[in-house]
């Protein structure tokens, strides 16, 4: 697990090693300091020497004190730097991996749980990396250094230290194993609570409309109490483990102190050696006590790290491609002919194929309408075209080149998407449109908005293109949001356009305006429309009908009507001009 966390940041590993080295240097300086103190006390009180004779040892003792303090400060700085770099690198890598996983991840994890992992989960690694990991090395090395140092001075005390230390370690291990299970439960309760809170906040209008405020309050209260209960269990165990550790350490120190006192009375050990041993014994157990003190934070970090590791090991649903493909001369041209051959796909943990043997050809600069009921495979087909995932079998080719052989980022440059429910970020209108082409100038953004029919309402806003749209575009109407999404597509100017019925759920005026913008957008492009309305279908040169993952009909509207099949029955029996919801 340690390597898994640190392999993303080489500089973090360097600072972690530096932290351990500084800790070992601190231990050596500490032993020198206590040796000097023991020698000074022995000379002054036992040999009756004056302080004037101990000027040099006293100055050296002061120097060791300053050096020890400096090493403590440097070790803390190095440890924190290691944690900060590791967290930053891990956060970047995790976010990049979530982006690579794409929309398929959201079907397997709640947004609130992912947010808790990205924020609180990674922050909980701070104590684990900066304190616990270095301490695991120091808790072995520093006691070992003290044992080696004391062995020639008094082997009996050294052996007593060596015998008592494993007992403390064993107690820590036994308590830690039990605590770890409880902490895992606590982390699951925290992420569950975060997900519930996010659901409730996002669903506030629905809760208010249906009068479910009180019921939701009770549900949140139950979730919070569950987290409180698991947290108190973990804290109780942490307090008990601290108590046991302190008691065992005090007992071990008392045992050695009593043995030294008896031996001093019997004159079997010199005072200087006994005093030095008595000074070093607490320092022998200090690293073990520090390890025990950091153990609780480490277990919390480990629980979070386990979830982070699970996300990082979630396989990306698209295969890696060879970067040299960008140098090929036969990469896609501006006019795209798209061909799907025998495409099949089955979602993980599903026994029924979402698509089965779909073969479809979309000629360059033509419009293909894809219709079908919910669950027929329309969204799956779009996800495959966008390479959010790869098909289990078959081939999707553009101008004869399989898109699986093209780098994902390069292929997506050729595709523009206008979804049914566009997402706007809580920033300006200018920035939201510029997502279509980040390098576009302000004038190019304005031109795209004019083509999308959005400039009229934008100019009426107080701040114009600098208007903050609110979270998910909450300050705009559905029609305005849709026009901004179309403006993005105009700005991107991609040869392949995918429309997920952008006129659904709009008022008639907005529908007319958007339909006019879409008609302009579809010019000189290969277009795939996920069609729900007849107004969209009548513009298509080709109609493809999906049912339960199979392509049941495909042809021109006239051909399908003459065939009197499923499409003809749907059109003839639908007076409202709605094809599918």
N, C-alpha and C positions, 0 to 999 in steps of 0.2 A: 504493500500500500504506500510506503514511504517513497519508493522509486516512482510509482505511478503519479504521485502528487508533484514530485520535483523534476521529473524528466522534461517538463515543458519549459523550464527556466534554468539555463546553465548558470547564469549569474547568481540565482538563488542558492544553488548548490555550493558555489564558491563562498558565499557569505555564511552559509551554514557550517562549512568546514572551518572557516575563520572563527566562527563563534566557539566551536569545540576547542580549537587551538588556544584561543584566548582564555577559555575556561581552564584548560590544563596549565597554562602559564599562571593563572590566578591561583591554582592549587599549589604549584611549586613555590610561588612567592609567599603564600600563606604558611607553608611549612617552614620556610626560612625565617619568617617573621616570628612565629611561635618559638622556634629554636633560639632566636636572639633574646626573646622575652624570658624564656626559661633560664638562659645563661646569665642574664642580668640579675634576675631575682635570686638565683643561687649565689652569685658573687656578692651581692649586697647583703642578703639576709643570713646566708650560711657561712660565707667566708669573711664577712664583716668588712668588705671593701667599700670605700667611699664612692659617691656618685661621680666625683671628678675622675676616677679611674675608669669610668664606664662611658665617657663622652663619645668615643667612636662607636661602640655598640648602640648607644642611644640614638645617635644621628642616623646610623644605618637602619635602626628600627623605624625611625620616622620616614626614611626614604622608602622602606618596604611598605609602610602604611599608605603613602601617597601612590606608589606603584600599584598596590592592590586595589585602591579606589579607582584609579585610572583604568585598570583592566576590567573592573566591574562595569564601568560606564561604557567602555568600548565593546564589551561583550553584549550589553543590552542593545546598543546601537546596531551592531552587526546582526543580532538575532531579529530585531524589528525590520531591518532592511531585507533580510532573507525572507521573512514572512510577507512583506509588502510586494516584493518582486514575484514571489511564488503565487500570491493571490491575483496579482495583475495578469500574469501570464496564464494562469489557470482560467480566470474569468474570460480573457480574450479567446482562449482555445475552446472553452465550453460554449461560448456564444457563437463562435464560428461553426462549431459542430452542430449546434441547434439550427443554425441557418442552413447548413448542408442537409440536415434531416428534412427541413421544409414542412409543409402542412401535414404530412403523414404523422408527425410526432404528436400533434394535438389530439389525435384519435386515441392515443395511448396514455396521455398524461394531462392533468388539469393545469390550466394556465397559472392559477394561484400557487400550486405546488412547484411548478418550474420557477416562478418568480422567487419563492422562498429559497429554493436551492441556489439560484444565481446570486442572491443578495445575502441573506442571513447564513445560508449554508457555507458559502465561501468565507464569510467573515469569521465563522466559528473555527476555521482552520488556523487563525492567527496564533492562538495559544498553543495549538498542536505543533505548528512549525517552529515558532520562535522560542518556545519554552520546553515542550516535552521532548521533541526530537534531539536537541543538543544534550538535554539532561539524561537521556537514556545512555549516551556514551560517557558522559561525565560521572554518572552514578556508578559506573564500573571502573573507570580509569583513576579517578581521584582516590577512592578507598584503596585501590590496588597500589597506588604510589605511596600512600601513608603506611600500608602494610609492609611494603618493601623497605621503607625508611625506618620503621620501628623494629623490624626483624633483628638487625644486629644490636640494637639498643636493649631490647627486652623481648625475647622470643615468646615468653609466656603471654604477655599482653597482646602481642601480635596474633597469636593463635586464638586467643579469646575473641578478638575482633573478627577474625576470619570465620569462627564458628557461629557467632551470633548474627552476622549479616545475612546469611541465607534464610534464617527464620523470618526476618522482617520482609525480605523479598517474597517469600512464600505467602505470607499473610497478604501482602499487596496484590499478588497474583490472584489469590482466591477471591478476595473482595472485588477486585477489578473485573473478573470474569462475570460475576453476578451483576455488577453495576452496568456492564456493557449491554446486556440484554435489556435492562430497564431503560437505558439511554436510547437504544434503537427505537423502543416503543415511544419514548418522549419525542424523538425527532419525527416519527410518523404522525404523532398527534399534532405537532406544530405545523407541519406542511398541510395536514388535513384542515386545520383551523384556518390557515392562510387561504387555502382554496375556497373554503366556505365564505370567508369575509369578502373575497373578490367576487364570488358569485352573487352575494347579496348586494354589493355596491353596484355592480353592473345591472342587476335586475331590479333596482329601486322603483322605476316606473311601473313595472309589472306588479310588484308587491303592493304598491299603493293602489293601483287600479282594482286589484282583487281583494283589498283589505286584509292582506296577510302579514301586516307589520308585527302583530303580537305573536303569531305563529313563528315567524322568522326570528324574532327576538329569543323565543324559547329554544329554537334550534341552535342559534349561535351560543346561547348560554350553556347548553348541554355540551357543545364542542369545546367551549372554553373551560368548563369544569373538568372535562376529560383530560385536557392538557395540564390543567392545574394539578390534578390528582397524580398524573405520571411525573410531573416535575417535582412534586413534594416527595414522591417515592425515591427519586434519584438523589435529591438533596439529603434525605434522611440517611441513605446509604453512604453518601459522601461524608456527612458529619461523623457517622459511626466509624468509617474507615480512617478518618483523620484522628479520631480519639484512640483507636486501636494502635495506629502507627506511632503516635506520640507516647502512648503508654509503653509499647514494646521498646522504643528507643530509649526512653528514660530508664526502663528496667535494665537494659543492656549497659548503659552508662553507669548506673548504680552498681551493677555487678562488678564491673572492672574497677570502679573507684574503691569499693570495699576491699577487693583483692589487693589493690595497691596500698591501701591503708594498713592492712594486716602485714604486708611484706615490709612496709616502712617501719612498723613497730618491731619487726623481727630483724631489722637491719639487713634484709636480703636484697635490697635495691636502693641505689643512691637517690637522694632527694631530687637532684637535677633531672635524672631519667624519669622518676615518678611524676614530677611536675610537668615535664614535657608531654608524657603520655596522657596525663589528665587534660592538658590543653588540646591535644590532637584527637582524643576520642570523640568529642562532639562534632569535630570537623569530619571525622570518618563517616559518621552517620548523616551529616548534613545533606550530602547529595541524594541519599536514599529518601530522606524526608522531603526534600524539594521535588523529587520524582513523584512521591506520593501526593504532594500538594498539587502538582500539575496533572495528575492522573485523571481527575474528573474532567478538566477541560479537554484533555487528550481524547477521552472516550466520546465526548460530545463532537469533537472534530472528526473523529473516526467514523461516527454515525453519519455525519454530513458527507464525509469523503466517500463512503460506500455508495450513497445515492449519486454523487457526482461521477464516480467511476462507472456506475451502471449507465448513465447518460452518455458518457464518453465512449463506452463500448457498444452503444446501440448502432448497429450497422447502417450506413448511409444507403438509402434505397436506389441510388444510381451508381453504376460502375465507374471506376476511375478510367480515364482515357489518357492516351499518350500525348504529351504536350506538342510533339513534333507535327501533329496533324494540322496545326495552324499554318504550317509551311507548305501544305499541299496545294497544288495548283487547281484542283477540282473542288475546292470548298464552295459552299452555296453562293449563287449569284443573287442579284437583286430581285429577279423574278423566280418565285419558288413554286415547284410542283411537288406536292407532298403525296407520298404513297404508303399506305399501311397494308402489310401483307401478313395475313393469318395471325393477328395480334391476340394474345391471351394473357390474362392477369388474374391472379387470385390473391386476395389480401391475406397476410399472416393470420393464423388462428381462424381462418374461414375455410369451409369445405366446398363452398359454391363459387365458381369463377365469376368475377365481376365482369370480365370480357372473355369471349370464347370465339376464337377463329375469325376475328373481324378483318375484312379486307376492303379497303376504301382508297380511291384515288381522287385527289383534289388538284385540278389543273391550275396552272399559274393564272393569276388575275381573275379567278372565278370565285363565286360564293357558294359554299355548301352549308345547308341547314341540317343540324343534327337534332332529332326529336326523339322523345321517349319518356315514359313515366318515371317517377322517382324510383331509384334503384336499378334503372335499366343499364347504367354504365356510362352515362354521359360525362359525369365529373371525373370518373376514372380515366376515360379517354383523354380528357383535357390535361390531367396530371401527367399522363404518359407523354403527351406532346410537349409539355413544359419541362419534362425530365425531372419532375419531383420524385419520380421512381422509374424503373425500367421494366419493360414487359417480361413475363416469364418465357414467352416464346414468340416467334415471329419477328418482323423487322419494320421499323418506321424509317423511311428514307426520304431525303430532300434532294431533288435533282440527281437521284441515283446514289447519293451518299447516305449510309446509315447514320442517323443522328447519334447513335451510341458510340460512333467513332470520332465524334466532335467533342471538344471540351465543352462542358456544360455552360460556362459563362459565355463562350463564343456563340453557341447555338441560341441562347436566350437573347442575344443582341438582335436576332432576326425575328423575334416574336414580340408582339404587343398584345396585352390582355386588358379588356374592359370587363370587369366582373359584374355580377348582378348587384353585389353589395360592396362597392369600393371602400377601401380603408383610407381615411385621411389622418395624418399625424397632427398633433397639437402644435402646429407651427403656422407660418404664413401661407397664403394662397400661392404666392410665388414659389416658395420652397416645395409645396405639395405638387405643383405642376412640373417643377424642374426634376422631380424623381424620374421622369421619362428620359431626361438627358441632363445629367448633372453639370455638364460643361456649357449648357445653353446660355446665351445672353438674355438679358431682360427683354429685349425687343423680340427675340425668338419665342420667349414664353408668352408674351402678349399676343403675338401672331397666332400661336397655337390656341390660345383662349378664344380669339376671334373666330377661328375656324370651327371651334367646338360650340360656338354660340354662348360662351360664358362671359365674354367681355362686358356685355350689357349689364348684368347684375353685379359684376365685380366693380365696374366704374361707379355704381350707385352706393357702394359701401364707403364708409367714412375714411378708412385707411386704404381702400383700393386693394392692390395686390399685396400689400403689407398687412392685411387683415389676418388676425389669428383665428383659425377656423374652429378651435375648441377640440376636445377629445373626441375622436371618431367623427369630426365635422359636425359637432352638436349645434353649432351656431348657424348652420346652413340647412336648407331644405333638401329633400331626397333628390329632386331634380337638379338642384345646383351641384350637389355632390357628384351626381352622374356626369354632368357636363365637365367638371374638373377632371374626372377619370378619362373622359374622351379627349380632353386637352392633353393629358399625359401621352395618350396614344398618338395624337397628332405630332407632338414634340419628338417622340421616339422615332417616328417615321419608319417603322419596321415593315418588311415585305409580307410577313405573315401576321394576320390579325385574328384574334380569337375574341368573340363577343358572347358573353353569357347573359343573353336577353336583357340589355341595359334599359329597356323601356317598361319592364314589369313593375307593377305597383306604383305607377306615376299617374298624376292627373292628366287629363286630355291635352291641355296646353303644353305642359312639360314634355309629354310624349311626342307631340308634333315637333317641337324644337329639337329634341334629342334625335328623333328619327331623321330630321334634315341634316344634323351634324354627322350622324352615322353614315348617311348616304354619301356625303363628301369624303368621309374617312375611308370608305370601302373602295374608293376609286384606285385602280392600278395596284391592287393588293390581292393576295390569296386570303380568302376569308372563311373562317369556320364560325358559324353561329349556333349557339345552344338555344334552340328556338322554343318559345312558349306561346308565341302569338302569331297569328296568320299574317299580320302586317310585315313581320320579319321574313317569314317563309316565302312570301310571294316575290321577294327580291332575289331568291336563291336560284341558281342555275341547276343545282343538284340537291335532292332531298335524301337523307339517310335516316332510317327508322331503326332504333334500337329497342329490343325487348329482352329483358332478363339476360343481358350480356351478349346477345346475338344480334347481328345485323340482318334484320328480317326483310327489309326493302331498301332499294337504292336506285335512283334515277331522277329524271327531270320531273317537275310537278305534273306536266301533261302525261308523261309515261305512267306515273303512279296512279293518276286519276283514271286513266284508261284501263289500267290493270285491275281496278276495282278491289284493291286489297285493303290492308289495314289503314294506310294513309288516306285513301279515298273515303273510307267509312268515318274516319275521324273528322275530316273536313266537312263532309256532307251532314254529319250529325251534330256539328258544333255551331250553333247560331251566334254565339257570343264571340266568335273568331278566336277563342282560346283553344290551343291544341293540347297542351299538357300543363299542369301546374307544377 
